[in-house]
């Protein structure tokens, strides 16, 4: 089953793209809640390149690596990748109100669909706030 989330970021598309693909930015926005943070991030933005972000609870109780391999990249338009035997796509679409960012990913079975939607949407909302604050 696929899950799709989206938000509109009020910023130029090049800044939205850069913030989504820059390890320095990813560390600042990649968390679903204030009790989590990303402690490291790496991005090799090319087809066949890899990415990894270390996400940890701030109290040190739990952490995991979110990592994968890029399968398609169209600058300022599309990123596709595979991770944990699943796939995802990130679309960047210029609109009159800003840049619509839409993520579609294959759901996993450990958490409910609602939990996955809420978690990924919270991260995407934090991403939008981060970009708009920099703009």
Secondary structure, 3 states (H helix, E strand, C coil): CEEEEEEEECCCHHHHHHHHHCHHHHHHHCCCCCCEEEEEEEECCCCCCEEEEEEEECCCCCEEEEEEEEEEEECCCEEEEEECCEEEEEEEEEECCEEEEEEEEECCCCCCHHHHHHHHHHHHHHHHHHHHHHC
